[in-house]
Amino acid sequence: MSHFQTEIRRTLLCTGAIALMMTGFAAHAAQPGQWNVELYGGWYFAGDLQKLNDIEGGLDDTIEALGIEPGDDLTFGGRVGRRQAENWGWEFSVGKFDVDDAAERLERKAGVDISLWLLDLSLKYYPGGGAFFFYGGPGAAIVDLKIDSNSVRVIDDSKTELSGNLGLGYLFNVGESAFVRLDGKLRFFEADFYKAEPDSEVTVAIGWNL
């Protein structure tokens, strides 16, 4: 099975499992014209670290060759959007993820820290006009790389790359204007030293319709 198929299956399974646990909540659908804001947190499934050989002052080997893989870990962020019509809406999201959690130490006492800032602009489609939706669109991934060697910062680099995202979600009513959002997303982008092929994330958000 390809990495792409694995990420899709993992995202759908995680999203479906949480949805089943929350079926006791009533579905909540925002009215056309309503704005909404959300704060979210969840789990991010990271992609592949790429060769650092070509980076000036970088390492002699790839991260993979030294036995360090990007770690799946917590992610968090916020969203703002609007339901323009019964079946259509849009949203803008900003998220943060530490790829390696500043975790491991390389040979020659070098430390690598890679973090992602993730910006997505998505168009949302509500089939049937209810609380279930699909979404997708363009975005940007800001990939920050820091390498320390013997307690000295030798590389502090940042790349901004175009990205794309596809996802699905469901809304659950927890109050007159508040809701819980369950969400699964795939994200595609590539930088010099990091590749999402794709990355995926599963999140839960608390939000409010305004």
For each residue, the residues with C-beta under 8 A, 3 or more apart:
1: 5 6 9
2: 5 6
3: 6 7 197
4: 7 8 197 198
5: 1 2 8 9
6: 1 2 3 9 10
7: 3 4 10 11 45 186 198 199 200
8: 4 5 11 12 186 200
9: 1 5 6 12 13
10: 6 7 13 14 45 200
11: 7 8 14 15 45 184 185 186 200 201 202
12: 8 9 15 16 184
13: 9 10 16 17
14: 10 11 17 18 43 184 202
15: 11 12 18 19 168 182 183 184 202
16: 12 13 19 20
17: 13 14 20 21
18: 14 15 21 22 182 202 204
19: 15 16 22 23 170 182
20: 16 17 23
21: 17 18
22: 18 19 25 172 180 182
23: 19 20
24:
25: 22 172 173 174 180
26: 172 173
27: 130 131 132 170 171 172 173
28: 131 171 172 173 174 179
29: 126 129 130 131 171
30: 34 36 83 89 171 209
31: 34 83 209
32: 83 84 85 86
33: 82 83 84
34: 30 31 82 83 209 210
35: 80 81 82 209 210
36: 30 79 80 81 82 83 91 179 207 208 209 210
37: 78 79 80 207 208 210
38: 78 79 80 181 205 206 207 208
39: 76 77 78 205 206 207
40: 76 77 78 79 95 181 183 203 204 205 206
41: 74 75 76 203 204 205
42: 74 75 76 183 201 202 203 204
43: 14 72 73 74 75 201 202 203
44: 72 73 74 75 97 199 200 201
45: 7 10 11 72 199 200 201
46: 70 71 72 73 97 99 199
47: 70 194 195 196 197 198 199
48: 64 70 194 195 197
49: 52 62 63 64 68 69 70 99 114 193 194 195
50: 62 190 191 192 193 194 195
51: 54 62 193
52: 49 55 58 59 62 63 145 147 193
53: 58 59 60 61 62
54: 51 58 192
55: 52 58 59 145 155 157 192 193
56:
57: 147 154 155
58: 52 53 54 55 147 155
59: 52 53 55 62 63 66 106 110 112 147
60: 53
61: 53 65 66
62: 49 50 51 52 53 59 65 66
63: 49 52 59 66 68 69 112
64: 48 49 67 68 69
65: 61 62
66: 59 61 62 63 106 107
67: 64
68: 49 63 64 100 103 104 106 112
69: 49 63 64
70: 46 47 48 49 99 100 114 194
71: 46 99 100 101 103
72: 43 44 45 46
73: 43 44 46 97 98 101
74: 41 42 43 44 97
75: 41 42 43 44 95 96 97 201 203
76: 39 40 41 42 95 96
77: 39 40 93 94 95 96 118
78: 37 38 39 40 93 94
79: 36 37 38 40 91 92 93 94 205 207
80: 35 36 37 38 91 92 93
81: 35 36 89 90 91 92 124
82: 33 34 35 36 89 90 91
83: 30 31 32 33 34 36 88 89 124 126
84: 32 33 88 89 90
85: 32 88 89
86: 32 126 129
87: 125 126 127 128 129
88: 83 84 85 123 124 125 126
89: 30 81 82 83 84 85 123 124 126 133
90: 81 82 84 121 122 123 124
91: 36 79 80 81 82 121 122 124 135
92: 79 80 81 119 120 121 122
93: 77 78 79 80 118 119 120 122
94: 77 78 79 117 118 119
95: 40 75 76 77 116 117 118 119 120 201
96: 75 76 77 115 116 117 118
97: 44 46 73 74 75 115 116 118 201
98: 73 101 102 113 114 115 116
99: 46 49 70 71 114 115 116 194
100: 68 70 71 103 104 112 113 114
101: 71 73 98
102: 98 111 113
103: 68 71 100
104: 68 100 111 112
105: 109 110 111
106: 59 66 68 109 110 111 112
107: 66 110
108: 149
109: 105 106 149 150
110: 59 105 106 107 147 148 149 154
111: 102 104 105 106 147 148 149
112: 59 63 68 100 104 106 145 146 147
113: 98 100 102 144 145 146 147 148
114: 49 70 98 99 100 143 144 145 146 193 194
115: 96 97 98 99 143 144
116: 95 96 97 98 99 141 142 143 144 194
117: 94 95 96 141 142 144
118: 77 93 94 95 96 97 139 140 141 142 163 187
119: 92 93 94 95 139 140 141 142
120: 92 93 95 137 138 139 163 165 187
121: 90 91 92 137 138 139
122: 90 91 92 93 135 136 137 139 165 167
123: 88 89 90 135 136 137
124: 81 83 88 89 90 91 133 134 135
125: 87 88 133 134 135
126: 29 83 86 87 88 89 129 130 131 132 133
127: 87 130 132 133 134
128: 87 132
129: 29 86 87 126
130: 27 29 126 127
131: 27 28 29 126 170 171 172
132: 27 126 127 128 168 169 170
133: 89 124 125 126 127 168 169 170 171
134: 124 125 127 166 167 168
135: 91 122 123 124 125 165 166 167 168 169
136: 122 123 164 165 166 167
137: 120 121 122 123 164 165
138: 120 121 162 163 164
139: 118 119 120 121 122 162 163 164 165 187
140: 118 119 160 161 162 163
141: 116 117 118 119 160 161 162 163 187 189 191 196
142: 116 117 118 119 158 159 160
143: 114 115 116 158 159 160 161 191 193 194
144: 113 114 115 116 117 157 158
145: 52 55 112 113 114 155 156 157 158 159 193
146: 112 113 114 153 155 156 157
147: 52 57 58 59 110 111 112 113 153 154 155
148: 110 111 113 151 152 153 154
149: 108 109 110 111 152 154
150: 109
151: 148
152: 148 149
153: 146 147 148 156
154: 57 110 147 148 149
155: 55 57 58 145 146 147
156: 145 146 153
157: 55 144 145 146
158: 142 143 144 145
159: 142 143 145 191 192 193
160: 140 141 142 143
161: 140 141 143 189 190 191
162: 138 139 140 141 189
163: 118 120 138 139 140 141 187 188 189 196
164: 136 137 138 139 187 188 189
165: 120 122 135 136 137 139 185 186 187 188
166: 134 135 136 185 186
167: 122 134 135 136 183 184 185 186
168: 15 132 133 134 135 183 184
169: 132 133 135 181 182 183 184
170: 19 27 131 132 133 181 182
171: 27 28 29 30 131 133 179 180 181 207
172: 22 25 26 27 28 131 179 180 181 182
173: 25 26 27 28 178 179
174: 25 28 178 179 180 206
175: 178 179
176:
177: 208 209 210
178: 173 174 175 206 207 208 209
179: 28 36 171 172 173 174 175 206 207 208 209
180: 22 25 171 172 174 204 205 206 207
181: 38 40 169 170 171 172 203 204 205 206 207
182: 15 18 19 22 169 170 172 203 204
183: 15 40 42 167 168 169 202 203 204 205
184: 11 12 14 15 167 168 169 200 201 202 203
185: 11 165 166 167 200 201 202 203
186: 7 8 11 165 166 167 198 199 200
187: 118 120 139 141 163 164 165 196 198 199 200 201
188: 163 164 165 196 197 198 199
189: 141 161 162 163 164 195 196
190: 50 161 194 195 196 197
191: 50 141 143 159 161 194 195
192: 50 54 55 159
193: 49 50 51 52 55 114 143 145 159
194: 47 48 49 50 70 99 114 116 143 190 191
195: 47 48 49 50 189 190 191
196: 47 141 163 187 188 189 190 199
197: 3 4 47 48 188 190
198: 4 7 47 186 187 188
199: 7 44 45 46 47 186 187 188 196
200: 7 8 10 11 44 45 184 185 186 187
201: 11 42 43 44 45 75 95 97 184 185 187
202: 11 14 15 18 42 43 183 184 185
203: 40 41 42 43 75 181 182 183 184 185
204: 18 40 41 42 180 181 182 183
205: 38 39 40 41 79 180 181 183
206: 38 39 40 174 178 179 180 181
207: 36 37 38 39 79 171 178 179 180 181
208: 36 37 38 177 178 179
209: 30 31 34 35 36 177 178 179
210: 34 35 36 37 177
